[in-house]
Amino acid sequence: MEKLRKREILPSIHEILRRRYGELTLISGQGIARGERVGFTLDGKQVRGVIKTSTGGRISFGRLEKGKWSGLEDSDFVIIVAPTGFHSDDHMVSMFDRDTMREVFDANQAAQKNAGMGDLPNWVAPFHEEGRGARGIGDGFGLRALWTEPLSPAPSSAFPAARRPKRGLTIPEAKKQLAESLEVPVEAIEIIVRG
């Protein structure tokens, strides 16, 4: 899975937000780097958003006292960059309202507490992940996005756009991904290549 570097993709995320909402204000604050929190106008009202990125797909907010979440409480919206699925290199940018994200994280926290998991961190993914038990409660929230669009990050400075290497899937990787998406055993997948 390709590792996204927040500093490299923030300009692409800002461009998506500018295209949708116009002028952005980059806000810095306690523990939040400049550009990870933004202000913009929505329906004639000034609002704030926090940008969360994830390579593996899961995002987190730290728990505060009295059922509050660090970084979420002073944001109206959460803009998430995450892969489209487990082991996917395709990433989407999605925007969620604060209440949706609070509901997701509160459900995750309650499930972990009910399962006797103590004070483990809360990590949830916008897509569903199999086998996470109580830790996966809240996964699959991506369908509740206000909007979603593909991320087209700027090429890394190490590789200009014309020379940036692109690696395709190997046959075993393709078989594994097909098997997962079709929910069948890998042995049931046959790939024929004709030249």
FIVO-213014 format. One record per residue (C-alpha): residue in one letter; x, y, z; residue number from 1; chain. Coordinates in Angstrom, 2 decimals, always signed. Layout:
BEGIN
<rec res="A" u="X" v="Y" w="Z" n="NUM" chain="A"/>
...
***
This chain:
BEGIN
<rec res="M" u="+0.00" v="+0.00" w="+0.00" n="1" chain="A"/>
<rec res="E" u="+1.37" v="+3.39" w="-0.97" n="2" chain="A"/>
<rec res="K" u="+2.12" v="+5.56" w="+2.06" n="3" chain="A"/>
<rec res="L" u="+0.60" v="+9.02" w="+1.86" n="4" chain="A"/>
<rec res="R" u="+2.55" v="+11.87" w="+3.36" n="5" chain="A"/>
<rec res="K" u="+0.24" v="+14.46" w="+4.85" n="6" chain="A"/>
<rec res="R" u="+2.50" v="+17.38" w="+3.91" n="7" chain="A"/>
<rec res="E" u="+2.53" v="+16.27" w="+0.26" n="8" chain="A"/>
<rec res="I" u="-1.23" v="+15.77" w="-0.08" n="9" chain="A"/>
<rec res="L" u="-2.49" v="+18.79" w="+1.91" n="10" chain="A"/>
<rec res="P" u="-2.24" v="+21.08" w="-1.17" n="11" chain="A"/>
<rec res="S" u="-4.47" v="+18.66" w="-3.12" n="12" chain="A"/>
<rec res="I" u="-7.01" v="+18.57" w="-0.29" n="13" chain="A"/>
<rec res="H" u="-6.96" v="+22.36" w="+0.00" n="14" chain="A"/>
<rec res="E" u="-7.55" v="+22.62" w="-3.76" n="15" chain="A"/>
<rec res="I" u="-10.59" v="+20.33" w="-3.53" n="16" chain="A"/>
<rec res="L" u="-11.99" v="+22.45" w="-0.68" n="17" chain="A"/>
<rec res="R" u="-11.32" v="+25.72" w="-2.54" n="18" chain="A"/>
<rec res="R" u="-13.09" v="+24.38" w="-5.62" n="19" chain="A"/>
<rec res="R" u="-16.10" v="+23.45" w="-3.49" n="20" chain="A"/>
<rec res="Y" u="-16.23" v="+26.38" w="-1.03" n="21" chain="A"/>
<rec res="G" u="-14.03" v="+29.22" w="-2.28" n="22" chain="A"/>
<rec res="E" u="-11.48" v="+30.95" w="-0.08" n="23" chain="A"/>
<rec res="L" u="-9.88" v="+28.92" w="+2.72" n="24" chain="A"/>
<rec res="T" u="-8.37" v="+30.13" w="+5.95" n="25" chain="A"/>
<rec res="L" u="-5.55" v="+27.92" w="+7.21" n="26" chain="A"/>
<rec res="I" u="-5.78" v="+27.67" w="+10.99" n="27" chain="A"/>
<rec res="S" u="-3.10" v="+26.50" w="+13.37" n="28" chain="A"/>
<rec res="G" u="-3.59" v="+25.75" w="+17.01" n="29" chain="A"/>
<rec res="Q" u="-2.75" v="+23.45" w="+19.87" n="30" chain="A"/>
<rec res="G" u="-1.28" v="+20.28" w="+18.42" n="31" chain="A"/>
<rec res="I" u="-2.64" v="+20.98" w="+14.93" n="32" chain="A"/>
<rec res="A" u="-0.18" v="+21.90" w="+12.20" n="33" chain="A"/>
<rec res="R" u="-1.01" v="+24.81" w="+9.91" n="34" chain="A"/>
<rec res="G" u="-3.18" v="+23.58" w="+7.07" n="35" chain="A"/>
<rec res="E" u="-4.69" v="+20.60" w="+8.91" n="36" chain="A"/>
<rec res="R" u="-7.48" v="+22.79" w="+10.23" n="37" chain="A"/>
<rec res="V" u="-9.28" v="+25.08" w="+7.78" n="38" chain="A"/>
<rec res="G" u="-12.01" v="+27.67" w="+7.80" n="39" chain="A"/>
<rec res="F" u="-14.40" v="+28.25" w="+4.91" n="40" chain="A"/>
<rec res="T" u="-17.88" v="+29.56" w="+4.15" n="41" chain="A"/>
<rec res="L" u="-20.78" v="+27.13" w="+3.78" n="42" chain="A"/>
<rec res="D" u="-24.32" v="+28.38" w="+3.14" n="43" chain="A"/>
<rec res="G" u="-23.23" v="+31.91" w="+4.10" n="44" chain="A"/>
<rec res="K" u="-21.81" v="+30.78" w="+7.46" n="45" chain="A"/>
<rec res="Q" u="-18.15" v="+30.58" w="+8.54" n="46" chain="A"/>
<rec res="V" u="-17.32" v="+26.99" w="+9.52" n="47" chain="A"/>
<rec res="R" u="-14.23" v="+25.00" w="+10.52" n="48" chain="A"/>
<rec res="G" u="-12.99" v="+21.66" w="+9.31" n="49" chain="A"/>
<rec res="V" u="-10.21" v="+19.37" w="+10.48" n="50" chain="A"/>
<rec res="I" u="-8.31" v="+17.23" w="+7.95" n="51" chain="A"/>
<rec res="K" u="-7.52" v="+13.64" w="+8.96" n="52" chain="A"/>
<rec res="T" u="-5.36" v="+11.39" w="+6.80" n="53" chain="A"/>
<rec res="S" u="-4.79" v="+7.67" w="+7.01" n="54" chain="A"/>
<rec res="T" u="-2.69" v="+5.26" w="+5.04" n="55" chain="A"/>
<rec res="G" u="-4.18" v="+2.09" w="+6.47" n="56" chain="A"/>
<rec res="G" u="-7.69" v="+3.46" w="+6.43" n="57" chain="A"/>
<rec res="R" u="-8.39" v="+4.09" w="+10.09" n="58" chain="A"/>
<rec res="I" u="-8.61" v="+7.49" w="+11.73" n="59" chain="A"/>
<rec res="S" u="-8.63" v="+8.47" w="+15.38" n="60" chain="A"/>
<rec res="F" u="-9.59" v="+11.28" w="+17.70" n="61" chain="A"/>
<rec res="G" u="-8.23" v="+11.31" w="+21.26" n="62" chain="A"/>
<rec res="R" u="-10.78" v="+10.96" w="+24.05" n="63" chain="A"/>
<rec res="L" u="-11.32" v="+13.89" w="+26.38" n="64" chain="A"/>
<rec res="E" u="-13.34" v="+14.01" w="+29.57" n="65" chain="A"/>
<rec res="K" u="-17.13" v="+13.94" w="+29.56" n="66" chain="A"/>
<rec res="G" u="-17.52" v="+12.13" w="+26.23" n="67" chain="A"/>
<rec res="K" u="-15.73" v="+14.68" w="+24.10" n="68" chain="A"/>
<rec res="W" u="-13.13" v="+14.09" w="+21.38" n="69" chain="A"/>
<rec res="S" u="-9.93" v="+16.10" w="+20.88" n="70" chain="A"/>
<rec res="G" u="-9.92" v="+17.98" w="+17.57" n="71" chain="A"/>
<rec res="L" u="-13.55" v="+17.16" w="+16.88" n="72" chain="A"/>
<rec res="E" u="-15.22" v="+19.46" w="+19.38" n="73" chain="A"/>
<rec res="D" u="-13.92" v="+22.67" w="+17.80" n="74" chain="A"/>
<rec res="S" u="-14.65" v="+21.56" w="+14.21" n="75" chain="A"/>
<rec res="D" u="-17.92" v="+21.65" w="+12.31" n="76" chain="A"/>
<rec res="F" u="-16.72" v="+19.15" w="+9.71" n="77" chain="A"/>
<rec res="V" u="-14.11" v="+16.41" w="+9.32" n="78" chain="A"/>
<rec res="I" u="-12.38" v="+15.98" w="+5.97" n="79" chain="A"/>
<rec res="I" u="-10.93" v="+12.48" w="+5.71" n="80" chain="A"/>
<rec res="V" u="-8.40" v="+11.07" w="+3.27" n="81" chain="A"/>
<rec res="A" u="-8.42" v="+7.28" w="+3.38" n="82" chain="A"/>
<rec res="P" u="-8.07" v="+4.31" w="+1.06" n="83" chain="A"/>
<rec res="T" u="-11.23" v="+2.98" w="-0.56" n="84" chain="A"/>
<rec res="G" u="-10.71" v="-0.36" w="+1.19" n="85" chain="A"/>
<rec res="F" u="-8.26" v="-2.45" w="+3.16" n="86" chain="A"/>
<rec res="H" u="-5.04" v="-2.92" w="+1.13" n="87" chain="A"/>
<rec res="S" u="-6.14" v="-0.37" w="-1.51" n="88" chain="A"/>
<rec res="D" u="-3.86" v="+2.27" w="-3.03" n="89" chain="A"/>
<rec res="D" u="-6.85" v="+4.30" w="-4.27" n="90" chain="A"/>
<rec res="H" u="-7.69" v="+7.11" w="-1.85" n="91" chain="A"/>
<rec res="M" u="-10.81" v="+9.21" w="-1.46" n="92" chain="A"/>
<rec res="V" u="-11.40" v="+12.60" w="+0.13" n="93" chain="A"/>
<rec res="S" u="-14.70" v="+12.71" w="+2.02" n="94" chain="A"/>
<rec res="M" u="-16.39" v="+15.26" w="+4.25" n="95" chain="A"/>
<rec res="F" u="-18.49" v="+14.40" w="+7.31" n="96" chain="A"/>
<rec res="D" u="-20.38" v="+16.57" w="+9.78" n="97" chain="A"/>
<rec res="R" u="-19.26" v="+16.63" w="+13.41" n="98" chain="A"/>
<rec res="D" u="-22.39" v="+14.85" w="+14.71" n="99" chain="A"/>
<rec res="T" u="-21.82" v="+11.86" w="+12.42" n="100" chain="A"/>
<rec res="M" u="-18.22" v="+11.51" w="+13.54" n="101" chain="A"/>
<rec res="R" u="-19.14" v="+11.93" w="+17.21" n="102" chain="A"/>
<rec res="E" u="-21.78" v="+9.20" w="+16.83" n="103" chain="A"/>
<rec res="V" u="-19.23" v="+6.84" w="+15.19" n="104" chain="A"/>
<rec res="F" u="-16.59" v="+7.40" w="+17.88" n="105" chain="A"/>
<rec res="D" u="-19.08" v="+7.25" w="+20.75" n="106" chain="A"/>
<rec res="A" u="-20.38" v="+3.88" w="+19.43" n="107" chain="A"/>
<rec res="N" u="-16.81" v="+2.57" w="+19.13" n="108" chain="A"/>
<rec res="Q" u="-15.97" v="+3.69" w="+22.66" n="109" chain="A"/>
<rec res="A" u="-19.15" v="+2.16" w="+24.12" n="110" chain="A"/>
<rec res="A" u="-18.52" v="-1.18" w="+22.35" n="111" chain="A"/>
<rec res="Q" u="-14.95" v="-1.34" w="+23.60" n="112" chain="A"/>
<rec res="K" u="-16.04" v="-0.49" w="+27.13" n="113" chain="A"/>
<rec res="N" u="-18.79" v="-3.13" w="+27.05" n="114" chain="A"/>
<rec res="A" u="-16.23" v="-5.68" w="+25.81" n="115" chain="A"/>
<rec res="G" u="-13.96" v="-4.87" w="+28.78" n="116" chain="A"/>
<rec res="M" u="-11.20" v="-3.44" w="+26.61" n="117" chain="A"/>
<rec res="G" u="-10.31" v="-0.66" w="+29.03" n="118" chain="A"/>
<rec res="D" u="-8.85" v="+2.51" w="+27.59" n="119" chain="A"/>
<rec res="L" u="-7.65" v="+1.34" w="+24.19" n="120" chain="A"/>
<rec res="P" u="-7.46" v="+4.09" w="+21.53" n="121" chain="A"/>
<rec res="N" u="-10.40" v="+4.41" w="+19.18" n="122" chain="A"/>
<rec res="W" u="-9.53" v="+3.78" w="+15.51" n="123" chain="A"/>
<rec res="V" u="-12.30" v="+3.46" w="+12.91" n="124" chain="A"/>
<rec res="A" u="-12.29" v="+3.08" w="+9.13" n="125" chain="A"/>
<rec res="P" u="-14.73" v="+4.50" w="+6.58" n="126" chain="A"/>
<rec res="F" u="-14.96" v="+1.02" w="+5.01" n="127" chain="A"/>
<rec res="H" u="-15.88" v="-2.21" w="+6.80" n="128" chain="A"/>
<rec res="E" u="-13.02" v="-4.41" w="+8.03" n="129" chain="A"/>
<rec res="E" u="-13.67" v="-8.06" w="+8.90" n="130" chain="A"/>
<rec res="G" u="-12.65" v="-9.53" w="+12.23" n="131" chain="A"/>
<rec res="R" u="-12.19" v="-6.42" w="+14.35" n="132" chain="A"/>
<rec res="G" u="-14.88" v="-7.26" w="+16.91" n="133" chain="A"/>
<rec res="A" u="-15.71" v="-4.44" w="+19.31" n="134" chain="A"/>
<rec res="R" u="-12.74" v="-2.41" w="+18.01" n="135" chain="A"/>
<rec res="G" u="-14.44" v="-2.29" w="+14.60" n="136" chain="A"/>
<rec res="I" u="-17.78" v="-0.92" w="+15.78" n="137" chain="A"/>
<rec res="G" u="-18.30" v="+2.26" w="+13.77" n="138" chain="A"/>
<rec res="D" u="-16.33" v="+0.99" w="+10.75" n="139" chain="A"/>
<rec res="G" u="-18.13" v="+1.49" w="+7.46" n="140" chain="A"/>
<rec res="F" u="-19.18" v="+5.08" w="+8.13" n="141" chain="A"/>
<rec res="G" u="-17.97" v="+6.19" w="+4.67" n="142" chain="A"/>
<rec res="L" u="-21.46" v="+5.87" w="+3.20" n="143" chain="A"/>
<rec res="R" u="-22.55" v="+8.73" w="+5.47" n="144" chain="A"/>
<rec res="A" u="-20.23" v="+11.27" w="+3.80" n="145" chain="A"/>
<rec res="L" u="-21.67" v="+14.60" w="+2.70" n="146" chain="A"/>
<rec res="W" u="-19.52" v="+14.20" w="-0.42" n="147" chain="A"/>
<rec res="T" u="-16.67" v="+12.04" w="-1.64" n="148" chain="A"/>
<rec res="E" u="-14.23" v="+12.37" w="-4.51" n="149" chain="A"/>
<rec res="P" u="-11.00" v="+10.67" w="-5.57" n="150" chain="A"/>
<rec res="L" u="-7.73" v="+12.09" w="-4.32" n="151" chain="A"/>
<rec res="S" u="-5.32" v="+13.09" w="-7.05" n="152" chain="A"/>
<rec res="P" u="-2.23" v="+14.01" w="-5.04" n="153" chain="A"/>
<rec res="A" u="+0.52" v="+16.11" w="-6.52" n="154" chain="A"/>
<rec res="P" u="+3.42" v="+13.95" w="-7.64" n="155" chain="A"/>
<rec res="S" u="+6.30" v="+13.58" w="-5.23" n="156" chain="A"/>
<rec res="S" u="+9.15" v="+15.97" w="-5.91" n="157" chain="A"/>
<rec res="A" u="+11.42" v="+12.93" w="-6.22" n="158" chain="A"/>
<rec res="F" u="+9.61" v="+11.85" w="-9.40" n="159" chain="A"/>
<rec res="P" u="+8.34" v="+14.47" w="-11.85" n="160" chain="A"/>
<rec res="A" u="+4.92" v="+13.57" w="-13.29" n="161" chain="A"/>
<rec res="A" u="+6.35" v="+12.30" w="-16.59" n="162" chain="A"/>
<rec res="R" u="+8.81" v="+9.94" w="-14.87" n="163" chain="A"/>
<rec res="R" u="+6.83" v="+8.82" w="-11.83" n="164" chain="A"/>
<rec res="P" u="+6.93" v="+5.02" w="-11.69" n="165" chain="A"/>
<rec res="K" u="+3.61" v="+3.19" w="-11.70" n="166" chain="A"/>
<rec res="R" u="+3.52" v="-0.38" w="-10.49" n="167" chain="A"/>
<rec res="G" u="+0.72" v="-2.69" w="-11.56" n="168" chain="A"/>
<rec res="L" u="-0.64" v="-5.60" w="-9.59" n="169" chain="A"/>
<rec res="T" u="+1.05" v="-8.96" w="-9.66" n="170" chain="A"/>
<rec res="I" u="-1.17" v="-11.93" w="-10.55" n="171" chain="A"/>
<rec res="P" u="-1.24" v="-13.16" w="-6.90" n="172" chain="A"/>
<rec res="E" u="-2.15" v="-9.64" w="-5.69" n="173" chain="A"/>
<rec res="A" u="-4.91" v="-9.35" w="-8.30" n="174" chain="A"/>
<rec res="K" u="-6.28" v="-12.78" w="-7.37" n="175" chain="A"/>
<rec res="K" u="-6.27" v="-11.87" w="-3.68" n="176" chain="A"/>
<rec res="Q" u="-8.06" v="-8.54" w="-4.24" n="177" chain="A"/>
<rec res="L" u="-10.65" v="-10.16" w="-6.52" n="178" chain="A"/>
<rec res="A" u="-11.24" v="-12.95" w="-4.02" n="179" chain="A"/>
<rec res="E" u="-11.74" v="-10.42" w="-1.20" n="180" chain="A"/>
<rec res="S" u="-14.12" v="-8.25" w="-3.22" n="181" chain="A"/>
<rec res="L" u="-16.15" v="-11.26" w="-4.42" n="182" chain="A"/>
<rec res="E" u="-15.95" v="-12.98" w="-1.02" n="183" chain="A"/>
<rec res="V" u="-14.66" v="-16.25" w="-2.46" n="184" chain="A"/>
<rec res="P" u="-11.49" v="-18.26" w="-1.73" n="185" chain="A"/>
<rec res="V" u="-8.38" v="-17.21" w="-3.65" n="186" chain="A"/>
<rec res="E" u="-8.29" v="-20.71" w="-5.16" n="187" chain="A"/>
<rec res="A" u="-11.60" v="-19.94" w="-6.92" n="188" chain="A"/>
<rec res="I" u="-10.02" v="-17.09" w="-8.92" n="189" chain="A"/>
<rec res="E" u="-8.43" v="-17.88" w="-12.29" n="190" chain="A"/>
<rec res="I" u="-6.75" v="-15.15" w="-14.32" n="191" chain="A"/>
<rec res="I" u="-5.97" v="-15.72" w="-17.99" n="192" chain="A"/>
<rec res="V" u="-3.54" v="-13.38" w="-19.73" n="193" chain="A"/>
<rec res="R" u="-3.58" v="-13.35" w="-23.53" n="194" chain="A"/>
<rec res="G" u="-0.98" v="-11.62" w="-25.61" n="195" chain="A"/>
***
